[in-house]
Amino acid sequence: MTKFTGEKVLMRIHINENDKHGHKPLYLAIVNLLIENGFAGATVLRGIAGFGVHSVYHTDRLLDLSSALPIIIEVVASPEKIDGIMPKIDEIMEGGLITLEKVNVVRYCDKNDKVCMVKEP
């Protein structure tokens, strides 16, 4: 087992599940964009409740069933990789919030993990 450590950027994209790009969900368009641009991974999280700039509360409670629940897409990559994808993300975002923060990464890899062996720009 090898261990990779280093500084990267955590990008969090805050949207809701009603957001679209064309006819498909925006989160799916963003994930596909990340895959097409060689990102090592991303996670899409669906919130159980939240509110945004308009202070409209959305929840998954059965009595207040909402189809606009919060979605967060998280991706960790080098600053250069994040900077390179931002113009493409800007093109498909119509609302929402993106946060960027420096993070220290610890990744455990086995000897067959090719992603750990590749140096990101």
PyMOL commands that set and color helices and strands:
alter all, ss='L'
color gray80, all
select helices_A, chain A and resi 26-36+62-64+79-92+114-117
alter helices_A, ss='H'
color red, helices_A
select strands_A, chain A and resi 2-16+20-21+24-25+43-46+49-51+57-59+70-77+97-109
alter strands_A, ss='S'
color yellow, strands_A
deselect
rebuild
show_as cartoon
